[in-house]
């Protein structure tokens, strides 16, 4: 899916860590088709990653974000594209919330630069 590639590349461009996507379609209980998750060590970097994802989705695919949440505190930013929900964490919060464990049955794809 082209959107996943654009999101992952935007994250990696801003030096995001642990970039992965989770295919939630087969689970039947998810509110979207995919999660894309990453983390960074500072709030400034979390915000930079979020801004880059929003910009690249708009420029490359003409897809504006529907809703975003968390930019004011920058420890967990969520970008909602309806079928894809992007989660950008500060490192400690990613380890605390462990989305990958909560959705462990989902098929996972890892991205590296």
Secondary structure, DSSP 8 states (H G I E B T S, - for coil): -HHHHHHHHHHHHTT-EEEEEEE-GGGS--SSSEEEEEEESSHHHHHHHHHHHHHHHHHHH----SEEE-TTT-SEEEEE-SSEEEEEEEHHHHHHH-HHHHTTTSEEEE---
